[in-house]
C-alpha cells in the first residue's frame, strides 16, 4: 500500500516539473529567439516479487513471467526544441535573423556564448553588441587588402573612430575630352581656358588652370598651356610644373590627334608646391579623346584616367552602413568610398539541443553539444544566410502548450487520487481494530 502512495508522489513531482516547463514556454511566447522545451518521463526501478521461469518439459509445466511492481515515474529528459522560429520584420538595420542552422557568437568575460536573438545595438565604444552589452563576434578585414580574413573571432567594430573616416588619395591622372573648332575666334586670340581639380595626399583640393590656343604656325596644331595652380581658398601656389605647355597636332583627315604624336602630357615638379602635403610626383593628362570637328569648342576636363583610376579623393566621413546576407558589414563614405568593417559569423554544433541555456537568450557549449572552434563559419557556408531588418520569434506553439497543459493537469489529478485512495484504504485497515 505504501508503494502506491510513493508512486503517486513521484507522479505528482514529474507532472509538477512538466507544468513548470510549460509555464516557462508560455511565459516566453514573445521572447525573440527563444527555444521551447519539452519533458519526457520514464518509469522507475521495479521491485521483483518473482522472477521469470521457463517451460519444463519433464513436468509439463509452462513458463511464467516475472512479477514486478513499479515504484513510480521520473523525469528522463528536458529537451530543447531547436526548430527555427517565424520571422518578424522590424526594419532596424541592426536586427538580424539566421536563416538555417547556427548561432550568433558573443563574448562574456572572455567566454564565448551563443544566441539566436539577433536584436543588436551599437554600444558606447562603437561596437556591435547585444542589449545586455555583450559584443558580437566576427572576422576582421585585412589591414592591407581590406578583404575579410578568416581567423579567431573578435568584436565587430562599426562606429569606432578608425571606421568613421575613409582615407584620401592622390590624383595622379586626368583626362581632357571634348571638341575643338579650329575656326573658334577665342582659340585664335586669347585661348579657351579650362580647369582640372585634383587632390593632394591629405585630401585637400587644388585647381590647375589650363588654356588651349591655336598655333599660329599650323592651323591643325594647338598649344595646351598650364596656368595658375590654386588651393580651395583661391590662393595661388608657386608652380614649377614642367613642361609648362605642349603642342599637339591633329590629323586634318580624321579630326583626331595625329597617331604619331603622344596624346598624354606628363607634368612633373608638382609634388612639393603645397608646402605641407604632397601632390602627385607626375600628373598624367590624357588628351587622346579630343576631336577637331566643325561646330563648337567644348572642353570637358575630368579627374582619373579613361578607366576612372587615379582620380584621387578627399577624406570621407561615414554616411551609412549596411549588413549583407553573408554577414559582411559595409560602410559608405561621403567621398564615394566603401569599406568592409567586418563579417558576422555563426557557430554550428553537431548537437545544438545539447547546448545549455544561460538566460538572457544565451546558450553555452557543453561536452554533448560539441565545442566551438573559436573561428566559426560564414553564414552562407551551409546554404543559410542572414536577413537584416528581421528578428526570429519564439518557436513556442501555444496550441501544443495548452494541450500539454490539459494532459498534465489530468495526470496530476489522477496521481493525487492514488494518494487519497491509498490513504482511505489505510484508514479502513486501521479501523479494523475498533
Residue pairs with C-beta under 8 A, 6 or more apart in sequence:
1 422
1 425
1 426
1 429
2 422
3 47
3 69
3 71
4 418
4 422
5 418
5 419
5 422
5 423
6 71
6 72
7 70
7 71
7 72
7 73
7 418
8 72
8 415
8 416
8 417
8 418
8 419
8 422
9 72
9 415
9 419
10 44
10 71
10 72
10 73
10 74
11 72
11 73
11 411
11 412
11 414
11 415
11 418
12 412
12 415
12 416
12 419
14 39
14 41
14 73
14 74
14 75
15 408
15 411
15 412
15 415
16 412
17 39
17 75
17 78
18 39
18 41
18 75
18 404
18 408
19 405
19 408
19 409
19 412
21 37
21 38
21 39
21 78
22 401
22 404
22 405
22 408
24 37
25 36
25 37
25 396
25 401
26 396
26 398
26 401
28 34
28 36
28 394
28 396
29 394
29 396
29 398
30 393
30 394
31 117
31 361
31 394
32 88
32 117
32 118
32 119
32 361
32 391
32 392
32 393
32 394
33 85
33 115
33 116
33 117
33 118
33 361
33 391
33 392
33 394
34 85
34 117
34 361
34 394
34 395
34 396
35 80
35 81
35 82
35 83
35 116
35 394
35 395
36 80
36 81
36 394
36 395
36 396
36 397
36 401
37 78
37 79
37 80
37 81
38 78
38 79
38 81
38 404
39 75
39 77
39 78
39 79
40 75
40 76
40 77
40 78
40 79
41 73
41 74
41 75
41 76
42 73
42 74
42 75
42 76
43 70
43 72
43 73
43 74
44 70
44 71
44 72
44 73
44 74
45 71
46 68
46 69
46 70
46 71
47 68
47 69
47 71
48 66
48 67
48 68
49 67
49 68
49 69
50 64
50 66
50 67
51 66
52 63
52 64
52 65
52 66
53 63
53 64
54 63
55 61
55 62
55 63
79 353
80 353
80 355
80 357
81 353
81 395
82 352
82 353
83 395
84 99
84 100
84 392
84 395
85 116
85 392
85 393
85 394
85 395
86 392
86 393
86 395
87 97
87 387
87 390
87 391
87 392
87 393
88 390
88 391
88 392
88 393
89 389
89 390
90 119
90 389
90 390
90 391
91 389
92 119
92 389
93 321
93 322
93 323
93 388
93 389
94 119
94 120
94 121
94 122
94 128
94 323
94 388
95 118
95 119
95 120
95 388
95 389
95 390
95 391
96 104
96 118
96 120
96 323
96 344
96 386
96 387
96 388
96 390
96 391
97 118
97 386
97 387
97 390
97 391
97 392
98 104
98 116
98 118
98 346
98 379
98 384
98 386
98 392
99 384
99 385
99 386
99 387
100 382
100 383
100 384
100 385
101 346
101 348
101 352
101 382
101 384
102 346
102 347
102 348
102 377
102 379
102 382
102 384
103 114
103 115
103 116
103 346
103 347
103 348
103 349
103 352
103 355
103 363
104 114
104 115
104 116
104 117
104 118
104 136
104 344
104 346
104 347
105 112
105 113
105 114
105 136
105 137
105 138
105 153
105 345
105 346
105 347
105 372
105 376
106 112
106 113
106 114
106 115
106 129
106 130
106 134
106 135
106 136
106 137
106 362
107 113
107 134
107 135
107 137
107 155
108 134
108 362
111 364
112 137
112 153
112 347
112 365
112 372
112 374
113 134
113 358
113 362
113 363
113 364
114 347
114 355
114 362
114 363
114 364
114 365
114 372
115 130
115 361
115 362
115 363
116 361
116 392
117 130
117 361
117 391
117 392
118 386
118 391
118 392
119 130
119 131
119 391
120 128
120 129
120 130
120 131
120 136
121 128
121 129
121 130
121 131
122 128
122 129
122 158
122 159
123 129
123 133
123 135
125 160
126 157
126 158
126 159
126 160
126 161
126 163
127 135
127 136
127 155
127 156
127 157
127 158
127 160
128 135
128 136
128 155
128 156
128 157
128 158
128 329
128 344
129 135
129 136
130 136
130 360
132 360
134 362
135 155
135 156
136 155
136 156
136 344
137 153
137 154
137 155
137 156
137 345
137 376
138 153
138 154
138 156
138 327
138 342
138 343
138 344
138 345
138 376
139 148
139 149
139 150
139 151
139 153
139 342
139 343
139 345
139 376
140 148
140 149
140 151
140 154
140 342
141 147
141 148
141 149
141 339
141 340
141 341
141 342
142 148
142 149
146 339
146 340
147 340
148 328
148 340
148 342
148 343
150 375
151 375
152 374
152 375
153 345
153 374
153 375
153 376
156 329
156 341
156 342
156 344
157 163
157 341
157 342
158 321
158 329
158 331
158 341
158 342
159 318
163 318
163 331
163 339
163 341
164 317
164 318
165 315
165 316
165 317
165 318
165 333
166 313
166 315
166 316
166 317
166 318
166 331
166 333
166 335
166 337
166 339
167 203
167 315
168 199
168 200
168 201
168 202
168 203
168 312
168 313
168 314
168 315
168 316
168 335
169 199
169 203
169 312
169 313
170 199
170 200
170 201
170 278
170 279
170 280
170 312
171 197
171 198
171 199
171 279
171 280
171 283
171 303
171 304
171 310
171 311
171 312
172 280
172 282
172 283
172 284
172 310
172 312
173 283
173 284
173 285
173 286
173 303
173 304
173 305
173 309
173 310
173 311
174 196
174 198
174 283
174 284
174 285
174 286
174 301
174 302
174 303
174 304
175 285
175 286
175 289
175 301
175 302
175 304
175 305
175 306
176 194
176 196
176 210
176 224
176 285
176 286
176 287
176 289
176 290
176 299
176 300
176 301
176 302
177 289
177 290
177 300
177 302
178 289
178 290
178 291
178 297
178 298
178 299
178 300
179 290
179 291
179 292
179 293
179 295
179 296
179 297
179 298
180 187
180 212
180 222
180 250
180 290
180 291
180 292
180 297
180 299
181 187
181 292
181 293
181 294
181 295
181 296
181 297
182 214
182 219
182 220
182 292
183 294
184 192
184 296
184 297
186 192
186 297
187 212
187 213
187 214
187 222
187 297
188 214
190 211
190 213
191 211
191 212
191 213
191 223
191 225
192 211
192 212
192 213
192 297
192 299
193 209
193 210
193 211
193 227
194 209
194 210
194 211
194 212
194 299
194 301
195 207
195 208
195 209
195 210
195 301
196 207
196 208
196 210
196 285
196 301
196 302
196 303
197 205
197 206
197 207
197 208
197 303
198 205
198 206
198 207
198 208
198 279
198 280
198 283
198 303
198 312
199 205
199 206
199 303
199 312
199 313
199 314
200 206
200 274
200 277
200 278
200 279
201 277
201 278
201 279
202 276
202 277
202 315
203 313
203 314
203 315
203 335
204 231
204 232
204 274
204 277
204 314
205 231
205 232
205 314
206 229
206 230
206 231
206 232
206 237
206 274
206 279
207 229
207 230
207 231
208 226
208 227
208 229
208 283
209 226
209 227
209 228
209 229
209 230
210 224
210 225
210 226
210 227
210 301
211 224
211 225
211 227
212 222
212 223
212 224
212 225
212 299
213 222
213 223
213 225
214 221
214 222
214 223
215 221
215 222
215 223
215 247
218 249
220 249
220 250
220 251
220 252
220 292
221 247
221 248
221 249
221 250
222 247
222 248
222 250
223 245
223 246
223 247
224 245
224 246
224 247
224 248
224 265
224 285
224 287
225 244
225 245
226 239
226 241
226 244
226 245
226 267
228 236
228 237
228 239
229 236
229 237
229 239
229 241
229 270
229 273
230 236
230 237
231 237
231 274
237 273
237 274
238 273
239 269
239 270
239 273
240 269
240 270
240 273
241 267
241 268
241 269
241 270
242 267
242 268
242 269
243 265
243 267
246 265
248 257
248 258
248 261
248 263
248 287
249 257
249 258
249 261
250 256
250 257
250 258
250 292
251 257
251 258
251 259
252 292
255 291
255 292
255 293
256 290
256 291
256 292
257 263
257 287
257 288
257 290
263 286
263 287
263 288
264 284
264 285
264 286
264 287
264 288
265 284
265 285
265 287
266 282
266 283
266 284
266 285
267 282
267 283
267 284
267 285
268 281
268 282
268 283
270 279
270 280
270 281
270 283
271 278
271 279
271 280
271 281
272 278
273 279
284 305
284 310
286 305
286 306
289 306
302 311
303 310
303 311
303 312
304 310
304 311
304 312
305 311
313 335
313 336
313 337
314 335
315 335
316 333
316 334
316 335
316 336
316 337
317 333
317 334
318 331
318 332
318 333
318 334
319 332
319 333
319 334
320 331
320 332
321 329
321 330
321 331
321 332
321 341
322 329
322 330
322 332
322 388
323 329
323 330
323 344
323 386
323 388
324 330
324 386
324 388
325 379
325 380
325 385
325 386
325 387
325 388
326 343
326 378
326 379
326 380
326 385
326 386
327 343
327 344
327 345
327 346
327 378
327 379
327 386
328 340
328 342
328 343
328 344
329 340
329 341
329 342
329 343
329 344
330 338
330 339
330 340
330 341
331 338
331 339
331 340
331 341
332 338
333 339
343 378
344 379
344 386
345 375
345 376
345 377
345 378
345 379
346 376
346 377
346 378
346 379
346 384
347 372
347 376
347 377
348 377
348 382
349 355
349 365
349 369
349 370
349 372
350 369
350 370
351 368
351 369
351 370
352 369
353 369
354 366
354 368
354 369
354 370
355 363
355 364
355 365
355 366
355 369
356 363
356 364
356 365
356 366
356 369
357 363
358 364
365 371
365 372
379 385
379 386
